[in-house]
């Protein structure tokens, strides 16, 4: 029957004081406690389904509020072990005014009841139940100790903190998401300090609720970019780090002081279009947006922000049809004229230096090295004499100096070996000593290391182009610069029948598609040679 009906029955049969002394066991959170309640209190807790057990003298109550048969000492919960004769005797005694213990005599109930002897089986069951309860308590304590945040959430609220005067400033005393006490000076103005306190408490509450990345959307974009640039420094080469920092600095100056949550796709698109309208190439404008997108993706991966707000910004078309400056490789005739002009220019300047009593370091080996091997300017200027192996006829480009951060070993032909030996002897005269292993191979005319952003090498290259009769910029917009020598080497290898996979390894590309798309240019004459050579090759295969 229901607990409420059972209480009414008990009240009709027994006195109110007996009901008051009735012991119920209730569940509060993760612990249990025993209390003595009145009829009204027992009815309240039973309506909430919290009464789980009562004393043995009263019916036990299940979780859904229904009374079940009591557990008597020495018997089971649902089938009490009793003698029929003794039961009949107790019934007669009860009818005569007793309580089943004897005719006309009441035995104290509840805590005043005398302790009855228990059987061995009952004692073993009691010991096992105690062990089970102890294990449950240990599990509850271990789970609570493992998660301090959960205990804080179950406990009382941390509160908004206390704002107080400290000197001429308003300071805040509050507890952070981990429960640690913090002190921080906010502002000289009370209203400003109140606003800062509201933001700090709001972020703290979001972090406790597991929504800290949502609060990160309020982070200023400049602060996020500064953290990204600092994290990027040890992961990329210095030149790449400088370029990314320069792009993001220009973009931040255009966007102004904005927060991440205010960074809308249209705002970034408008800034990119303004860069393009000011004369920047489509690829340059796209690289600025790509750098910002990489910064926001990094912040999302590290859970600093919830999402990348510019993930759907479209790129400007930057293919060959939209490029503002296109490089072209030199033809075989132009390459021969360029090398002859380099040697003539070095000879002329060397004769002038001898007149003044100086030793000039020639620059022809540097440019000839670029034309022959197709290496980059940045990795070529950092080659040391320790990387040159005259016996094995190889040169090693260290991983820390290459763009792909991978080491490359490049073979040298007889012409390059003889050129490097002569250059080593000239450097010994210019330096006044034998070059050491850590000295650089290619130096300026005054025997100094080349700088990364140097206009001197560009002036030398432009002077040699003019002496060779090669236009710097063609009428169709294509140009020849120092990096075009890299494509010149790849195109010469392709005309000689070198496989593209070998050219990829020589150039140091990670993907062969980069080699095919940007560094090997096939002209109409190359197609004509291939077309005329096809029938001859077919005849040779048939005769064989």
N, C-alpha and C positions, 0 to 999 in steps of 0.2 A: 504494500500500500504506500501511498505518498507520505512524505515526512510530516506535512501539515496535518493530515488526518491522524497520523500516529501520535502527534503531539497533543491533539485535542483528546484523543482516547486516554493518553497518559494523564492529562490534567483532570479528566473525570474520575480516573481510578485512584490517583495518588495526589498527595498534597503538593502545593506549589514549591515548598522547600525541597522536596525530593527531586522535582524537575530541575531546580536551580543547581543542585549538587551533581546533576548528570554531567559527565565529562565527554566532550566531543573533540575530535581531532580535525583541524582545518588545515588547508594548504595555502600558504602565502608565499608566492614567488617560488624559489627553489628550496625553501625550508618548511618544516612542519612544526607546529606548536600545539600544545594542549591547553584548553581553557575551560573554565566552568561558566556555563551560560544559563540564562533564563529562558523561558518559553519564547518570548519575543525575539531574543537574539538568535536562538536556534532556528526559529522560523525564517528570519532574515537570511542567515547563511545557507539554509537549505534551499531557499528560493534561488540563490545564486549558484547552487550545485557545488558548494565548497565542502560540505560535510562528507568525509570519507570513512570515518569509523567512530563508533561510540564505545562506551565501556561494555564489558561483557554482560552486565546485568540488563542492558537495554538492547533493542534490535539494532544491528549495524545498518548503515545507510550507504548505498552505492553512489557512484558519481552522478547518475541521472536522477537521484532523489528518491529512489525506491528503497523501501526497507527490505533487508534480507534476513534470513534466519541467523541467530547469534552463534558464535563459536563458544562452545562450553569446554571447560577444562577437561582434557582427556578424550575429546571427541573431535570430529571434523567440523568444517564450517557449515555444511549443508545436511549432514546426517549425524546429529549428536548421539554419542554412545551412552545409553542409559538403560537401566533395568526396568522392564514394564511394571514389576511389582513395586519398585521404589517410586516410579512415576505415579502409580495409583495412590501410594501412601502420601506423596507430596500433594497430590490434588486434594485428598481428604483433609490434610492439614491446612491447606490454603483456604478451603471452604469453611473451615472452623475458625478462621481469623488469623492463621499463621502465615508464614511466607514460604512454606515448603520445607523448612529446616526442622520443624518440630511443632507439635500442637500448642498453639497459643503463645509462641515465642518468636520475637523478631530478632533477626541477626543483623548487625550493622552492615550497611551496603557501602559501595564506592570505596574510597580510600581507607575507611575504617573497617572494611570487611576483613576477617581473618584470612591469612594466607593458607591455601590448601596445598597439600602435597601433590607434586606433579610426577607423572610417570617418566620413565627413562626416554621413551619416544618423544614425549612432549618437550623434555629438557633438550634433546638433540635438535628438535625443530626450532626451539628458541635460540640456541647457539648459532645455527645456520642462518636464521633470519637476521640476527645481530651482525653477522659477518657480511651479509648482503647489504644491509643498511650502511655499514661502515665503508664498504667499497663504493656505494653510490655517493656517499659524502665526499670521498676522496676524488672521485671523478668530477664532481661539481666544483670542488676547490681548484683542481688542476685546470679545468676549462676556464674558470674565472681568472686564474693567474696568468694564463697564456694570452689573454686579450685585454690589455689595459683599457683600450678604447671602448670596448664593450662594457666594461665596468663603469667607465665614466658616463656612457650613454644611459646605463640603467640607473646610475646614481643621480644625484641632484644636478641641476644645470650649473654651468660654470659662471654664468652671470655676465653682465656687460662691463665689469671692471669698475675701478674707482678712479675718477679724475681729480687730481689734486695739483696744488701749486708747488713747484720746485724752483726756487729762485725767481727769475722773471719769466718762466715758462710754465705751461700747463703740461703735466705728465700723466701717464696712464699706468695703472697697476692692474694687470689682468692675467688670466691663465690662458695659455695657448691650447691647441688641439690635443696635445699630449698631457695636459694637466699641469705643466710647469709654470711657475710664476714668472711673469715678465714685467719689466719696467722700461718705459720709453718716453722720451720727451717729444711732444707733438708740435706745439706752436705757442707763440706769444698771445694769440687771440683765443678767447674761450670758444667762440663759435666755430672757428677753424678746427680747434682741437676736438670739439664734439663731432664734427663731420669725419675727421680722421678716425676717431674711436669707433664710429658706426661702421666704417669700411673694414677696420681690423676685426671687429667682432663678427661682421658678416662673413668675411673670408674664413675666420676660425670655425664658425658654425657649418659652413659649406664643407670644409675639410673634414670635420668630424662626421658629417653625414655621407662622406665618400664622394663629394661633388667638388673637390678642389680644382680639377681641371676647368670646371665652368667658371670659377673665380679667376682663372688665369686669362680669360678673355679680356679682362680689364687692365692687363699689363700694358704699359706704353710700348709702342713698336720699337722705339730707339733702344730701350732696355733689353728687349728680346734680341735685337740684332747684335748688340754688343756681346751678349752671352754666346750667340752662335759664332761670331767671328773668333772669340777666344777659344771656343771648343774646336773650331776648324783649323787652328794654327798647327797643332802637332800632327794632323792627319793628311795634309797636302803639302806640296812644295811651296817655298816662299813666294814664288812668282804668282802662282794661282791664288794664294791667300791675299796678296796685294791687289790683284784684279777684282776679286770678290768684294773686298773691303771698299775699293773705289766705286764699284757699281752701286753697292748698297748706300754708301754715303751720298752719292748724287741723287738716288731715288728718295732717301729720307728728306733731303733738302727740298725736293719737289712736293712730297706729300705733306710735310709739316708735322707738328706734334700731334699724332693720332694714337689711339689705343687699338688693340687688336680687334675689339668688337666693332670699332668704327671703320675698319678697313673693308670696304665694299669692292666687289669686282669692277664696278663702273668707275670708281675713284682711281684704281690702278690702271685701268684701260685708258682713261683720259690722260694720265701722266705719261704712259707709254706713247700715246699718239702725239703728245707735245714734244717728246724727245725726237720722234721720227720727223715731225714737221720742222724741227730746228736743224735738221741736216744729218741726224744719226742714221746709219744704215739699219734696215729692218732687223738684221741679225744682232746688231748692237743693242737695239731696243728690246729685242726678245731676251737677250742675255741678262739684262737688268731684271726683268720679270722672273726669269728662271732662277736667278740668285735669291730673290725674295721668296719665291715658292719653295726653294730648298731650305731656306731658313725656317719657314712656317711648318714644313713637313718635319724638320728636325725637332721643333718645339712640340708638335703633336705626338711624335714617337716617344719623347721623353716626358709626356703627360704634363707639359707646362701650359698648354692650351687644349681646348676640346677638339678643335678641328682647324683645317686650313681654309680660311675664308676666301682665298683666291684660287681655289682648285679648278674652277670652271672658266678661268680667263683664257681666251683663245690667243694663239700666237699669230704674229704677222707673217705672211708668206715671205720666206727668205731664201727661196731657191735661186738657181742661176738666172732666171728671168727677172728677179727682183733685186739682185745684188748690185750695189752701187760701185763696187770695185772688184774686178775679176782679174785673177792672175793667169798668166800663160807661161808655159815652159819655153825654153829657147830651142830653136832648131839646131841641127848638127852644125850648119854653117855658122850660126850665131855663137854657138858654144866655142868653136875653134877661134873665131875672131875675139871673143871675150878673153880666152886664155892667153892669146898672143898679146892683147892689150895690157893684161895684168903684168906679164913679164916685162914688157917695154916700160910700163910705168914704174916698176920696181928698179929697173936698171937706171932710168933717168934720175930718180930720187937718191939712189945709192951713190951715183957719181957726184951729185951735189953735196951729199953729206961728207964724202971723202975730201972734198975741197975744203970744207970747214973743219976737218979733223975729227969728225964724228963717225960712229958706226951705227948704221940704220938697220933695224930688223926688217927684213922683207915681209910684205903682206901677200905676195902671190901664193905661198903655200896655204894660207888660210882659205882664200877663195877657191883655190884648186881642190882643196880637201872637200869643201862644200859641194862643188860641182861633181866630183867623182863619186863620193860616198853618200850624198844626199842627207847628211846629218843636220840637225837643227843648230842654229847659231848659239842658243843658250847652253846646249850640252857640249858643243865643240870648244867653246872658249874655256871650259873647265877641265879639259883633258890635261892630265899631268904626265910627266915623263915616265912615272912608274907604271902607267897604263899601256905603254908602248913596249911590245915584245919583238925585238928585231930578229931573234932566232926563230920564233914561231910565225913571224910575219903577221901579227894580229895587233889590234888595239881594243881596249876594253872601255866601254862607257858605263860608269858606275850607276847603280840604281838611284842613288841620291841626287844625281845630276840630270837624269832623263825625265821627260814629261810623264811617261807611263809608270815611273818608279820601278822599272825592271832593268836589270843589267843586260847589256848586249855586247857580244864579241864580234868584231867586224874584221874580215881579212884585208890585208894590204897587198897591193901589187908591187912590182919592181920599181915602177916610177915613183910611187908614194914613199917607198922605203928609202930610195936615194934622196928624195926631197927632204925627208925628215932628218936624215944624217947631216945633210948640208945645213939645215936650219939649226940643228944642235950646235954645230961648230960656230955659226954666226952668233948665236946667243952667248956662247962662251966668250967671244970677243966683246960683245956689247955689255955683258955683266961683269967682265973681268974675272970670271971664275967658271969652273965647270958646272953646268946646270945640275941641281940636285934632283932627287927622285920626286920631291913634292913640288918642284917648280912647274909652272904651266908651259905647255908646248907652244901655244900661240899667244904672242905678246903684241903690244902696239909697236909702232915704229920707234918709240923711245924706250922700249924694253920694260913696259909696264903692263899689268893685267888689264884685259878688256872689262869694261863695266857692263852691267846688264842692259840698262837703257842708254845706249851710246849712239850719238849721231855721227861720230867719226867714221865708223865702218860704213855707214850709209853714204857719207860724202865720198869716201874712197870708191865705193861701188858705182855711184853716179858718175864719177870722173872716168872710171874705166868704161862704162857704157857709152859715154860720149866719144871716147877715143876709138871704141870698136864700131861706132856708127849704128848703135842699137837704140831705138826709141824707148824712152822710159814709159810713156803711155801711148798706145796705138790709137788711131782714129775711131775704132770701134769700142773704146773704153777699157780694153784689157791693158794690164800693166805688168812690168817686170820689176821685181824687187828682190831683196836678199833671200826671202823665203821661196821665191820662184825657182831658185837653184835646186831645191829639194824635189820639186816636180820635174825639173829638167833631168835629174839623174834617174828618176823612176821611168820617165818616158824613153830615155835612151836604153834602159834595160829591156823595156818591152819591145823596142824595135830590134834588139839583138836576140830576141826569143827567150829571154829569161822568164821562167814561170812567175806568176803573180804571187804565189806563196813565198817564193824566195825574196821578191821585192818587199813583201810585207814584213818579213823578218829583218831585212836590211834597214827599212825605214822605222821599225819599232812600233807598228800599228797593232792594236789589239784585235781589230776586225779587218778582214780582207776587203770588205765593202768600202771602207774608208780609202784604202789604197786605189781601188778601181774607180771610185767616183771623183776623187779630188786630186789625184797625183799622176794619173796616167791619162794623157790626152792623145787620142788617135786622130791624125790628120787625114785628109783626102788622099795624099800621096801614099800613106801607110796602107789605106784600103786598096789602092791601085796595085801596090806591090804584092799584097796578099792575093788579090784577084788574079794577077798575071802568074803568080807562082803556083796557084792551085793546079792548073793543067799539067805543069811540069812535074809536080809531085805525084799526080795521078799516074803519069806515064812511068815514072820511076818505080812506083809500087807494082804496076802491071808487069814491067820487065823483070822485076825481082821475083 
